[in-house]
C-alpha cells in the first residue's frame, strides 16, 4: 500500500472526522473507499470502451442491399 499526503482545511477535516466516526470508519478508510470507487468507475468505462471497439472491429456491417437510387431520394 502506498502512503499519500493531503492538505485539507481544518474545518473540513473536523467535519469529515465526525462523519467517519458516525459511519464507524476512519478518514483514511473513507479516502481509500472513495479512491476505490473512482478507480472502479474508470475501469468500467475502459472496459466498455474496449468492448465497443472490439464490436466495431468484429461487426460484419451488413446493411442489406441498396433498394433506392439518388433520384428516388430527392424526389419532390
C-alpha positions, 0 to 999 in steps of 0.5 A: 500500500502506498502512503499519500499526503493531503492538505485539507482545511481544518474545518473540513477535516473536523467535519469529515472526522465526525462523519467517519466516526458516525459511519464507524470508519476512519478518514483514511478508510473513507479516502481509500473507499472513495479512491476505490470507487473512482478507480472502479468507475474508470475501469468500467468505462475502459472496459466498455470502451474496449468492448465497443471497439472490439464490436466495431472491429468484429461487426460484419456491417451488413446493411442489406442491399441498396433498394433506392437510387439518388433520384428516388431520394430527392424526389419532390 
